[in-house]
Amino acid sequence: MSRKKLIDSSCYPDIDTLQALSVKINCINENEEIIEHGTGTLFANDGSYYVITAAHCILNNTTKSFYDKRYIQISLPHICKTLIEVNEILEFNSDDDADFALLSVKLDIDSLFEEINDSSKT
């Protein structure tokens, strides 16, 4: 991909779509208290769904690794209340100059749109 195309906004969705794809990430403990939080972006590739975020958003400062996927809650707060389940942490680099994480997530797109449609009726 050329550098010009990489930053050319005409290649990307409008701001409302980008906002809808912005996810909220909460890392919780056994008592469901939020310990870490951050944001990321949901995207799809070949029928699979992913979230890209900064590694520090899912970094467990005690272990210096990422939180167990069971304790990572992801939601799309701009469009629904459904939690998105993490399949796997595919990439994780918490170095100061990289700070990058890629998560594979389970997303039932049909259920998601049902919830969106139901909430718009109220």
C-alpha positions as CSV (number, residue, x, y, z in Angstrom):
1,M,0.0,0.0,0.0
2,S,1.4,3.4,-0.9
3,R,2.0,6.0,1.8
4,K,-0.5,8.3,0.3
5,K,-3.3,5.7,0.2
6,L,-2.5,4.7,3.8
7,I,-3.4,8.2,5.1
8,D,-6.0,9.2,2.4
9,S,-9.2,9.5,4.4
10,S,-11.3,8.7,1.2
11,C,-10.2,5.0,1.7
12,Y,-11.9,4.8,5.1
13,P,-15.4,4.9,6.5
14,D,-17.1,8.1,7.6
15,I,-16.6,9.3,11.2
16,D,-20.0,7.8,12.4
17,T,-18.9,4.4,11.2
18,L,-15.5,4.7,12.8
19,Q,-17.1,5.8,16.1
20,A,-19.4,2.7,16.0
21,L,-16.4,0.4,15.6
22,S,-14.6,1.9,18.6
23,V,-14.6,-0.5,21.4
24,K,-14.4,-0.1,25.1
25,I,-12.0,-2.5,26.9
26,N,-12.3,-3.3,30.6
27,C,-10.0,-5.7,32.4
28,I,-11.6,-7.0,35.6
29,N,-10.7,-9.0,38.6
30,E,-12.5,-12.0,40.2
31,N,-14.9,-9.5,41.9
32,E,-15.7,-7.9,38.5
33,E,-14.0,-4.7,39.6
34,I,-12.3,-2.8,36.7
35,I,-8.5,-2.8,37.1
36,E,-7.4,-1.5,33.7
37,H,-9.4,0.0,30.8
38,G,-8.9,1.4,27.4
39,T,-10.2,1.5,23.9
40,G,-9.6,-0.2,20.5
41,T,-11.1,-0.7,17.1
42,L,-13.1,-3.6,15.8
43,F,-12.5,-4.8,12.3
44,A,-13.2,-7.9,10.1
45,N,-11.0,-9.9,7.7
46,D,-12.2,-12.9,5.8
47,G,-15.2,-13.5,8.0
48,S,-13.2,-13.3,11.3
49,Y,-13.3,-10.4,13.8
50,Y,-10.5,-8.7,15.6
51,V,-9.8,-5.8,18.0
52,I,-6.6,-3.8,17.7
53,T,-5.6,-1.8,20.8
54,A,-2.6,-0.6,22.7
55,A,-1.0,-3.4,24.8
56,H,-1.1,-1.3,28.0
57,C,-4.9,-1.5,27.9
58,I,-4.7,-5.3,28.6
59,L,-1.4,-5.3,30.5
60,N,-1.5,-7.0,33.9
61,N,1.1,-5.0,35.8
62,T,1.6,-7.8,38.3
63,T,2.7,-10.4,35.8
64,K,3.9,-8.0,33.0
65,S,1.8,-10.0,30.6
66,F,-1.7,-9.7,29.3
67,Y,-4.8,-10.5,31.4
68,D,-6.4,-13.8,30.9
69,K,-9.0,-13.5,28.2
70,R,-11.8,-14.4,30.6
71,Y,-11.1,-11.1,32.4
72,I,-11.1,-8.9,29.3
73,Q,-14.5,-7.3,28.6
74,I,-15.0,-5.7,25.2
75,S,-18.1,-3.7,24.2
76,L,-19.3,-1.4,21.4
77,P,-20.7,1.3,23.7
78,H,-21.8,3.6,20.8
79,I,-24.2,1.0,19.4
80,C,-25.1,-1.7,21.9
81,K,-24.5,-3.3,25.3
82,T,-23.4,-6.8,24.1
83,L,-20.1,-8.0,25.4
84,I,-17.7,-9.3,22.8
85,E,-15.8,-12.5,23.9
86,V,-12.1,-12.7,23.3
87,N,-11.0,-15.9,21.5
88,E,-7.2,-15.3,21.7
89,I,-4.6,-12.7,22.1
90,L,-2.7,-13.0,18.8
91,E,-0.1,-10.3,19.2
92,F,1.1,-8.6,22.3
93,N,4.0,-6.2,22.6
94,S,4.1,-3.9,25.6
95,D,7.5,-2.2,24.7
96,D,7.2,1.6,25.0
97,D,7.9,2.0,21.3
98,A,5.5,-0.7,20.1
99,D,2.6,-0.9,22.6
100,F,0.4,-3.0,20.4
101,A,-2.1,-5.9,20.9
102,L,-4.2,-7.8,18.4
103,L,-7.1,-9.8,19.7
104,S,-9.2,-12.4,17.9
105,V,-12.9,-12.0,19.1
106,K,-16.1,-13.9,18.8
107,L,-18.9,-11.7,17.3
108,D,-22.3,-13.0,16.4
109,I,-23.1,-10.3,13.9
110,D,-26.8,-11.3,13.5
111,S,-27.4,-11.1,17.3
112,L,-25.6,-7.8,17.4
113,F,-27.9,-6.3,14.7
114,E,-31.0,-7.7,16.4
115,E,-29.9,-5.9,19.6
116,I,-29.3,-2.7,17.7
117,N,-32.7,-2.9,16.0
118,D,-34.4,-3.7,19.2
119,S,-32.8,-0.7,21.0
120,S,-33.7,1.7,18.2
121,K,-37.4,0.8,18.6
122,T,-37.5,2.0,22.2
